[in-house]
Amino acid sequence: MSGITTIEELEGIYGTPAEASTVKVLDHVSPLYRRFIEASPFVALATRGPDGLDCSPRGDQAGFIRIADE
């Protein structure tokens, strides 16, 4: 099975994302995003390592998530 390895391949399948989507992309957790995340009762925690990606659902009462920094 081959994977998508370039942005061009991805855009060839899905097209170019609309600006309304891309303006939400940040390299840090903004104060607004922090409040949203910390109030959520559910998250999907994704990690990447040498063997690929893993995504695990996590949930509890709102407030169980603590963000250490931006």
C-alpha positions in Angstrom: 0.0 0.0 0.0 1.4 3.4 -0.9 0.7 6.6 1.0 0.3 10.2 0.2 3.7 11.8 0.6 3.3 15.4 -0.7 0.9 18.3 -0.3 0.4 18.2 -4.1 -0.8 14.6 -3.9 -3.2 15.4 -1.1 -4.5 18.5 -2.9 -5.0 16.4 -6.0 -7.5 14.2 -4.1 -9.2 16.9 -1.9 -8.4 20.2 -3.6 -6.9 23.2 -2.0 -8.4 24.0 1.4 -10.5 27.1 1.8 -9.0 30.1 3.6 -11.6 29.7 6.4 -9.9 26.4 7.3 -6.3 27.5 7.0 -6.6 30.7 9.1 -7.3 28.4 12.1 -3.9 26.7 11.8 -1.4 27.9 14.5 2.0 26.7 15.7 0.8 27.1 19.3 -2.3 26.8 21.5 -4.0 30.2 21.6 -5.8 31.4 24.7 -9.2 30.8 22.9 -8.2 27.3 21.8 -6.8 26.6 25.4 -10.2 27.4 26.9 -12.0 25.3 24.3 -9.7 22.3 24.8 -9.7 22.5 28.6 -13.5 22.6 28.7 -13.9 19.5 26.5 -15.0 16.2 27.9 -13.4 14.3 25.0 -10.1 14.4 23.1 -8.3 12.3 20.6 -4.6 12.1 21.5 -2.4 11.4 18.5 1.3 10.6 18.6 3.8 9.9 15.9 6.8 7.6 16.1 9.1 5.5 14.0 6.3 2.9 13.5 3.8 5.5 12.3 0.8 7.2 13.9 -1.4 6.2 16.8 -4.6 7.9 17.9 -6.3 7.1 21.2 -9.7 8.5 22.4 -9.7 9.9 26.0 -12.6 11.2 27.9 -13.7 12.3 31.4 -15.4 15.2 33.1 -14.8 18.5 31.5 -11.6 19.9 32.9 -9.6 16.7 32.9 -7.2 18.1 30.3 -4.3 20.3 31.4 -2.2 22.2 28.9 1.3 22.8 30.2 2.2 25.7 27.8 1.5 27.2 24.4 
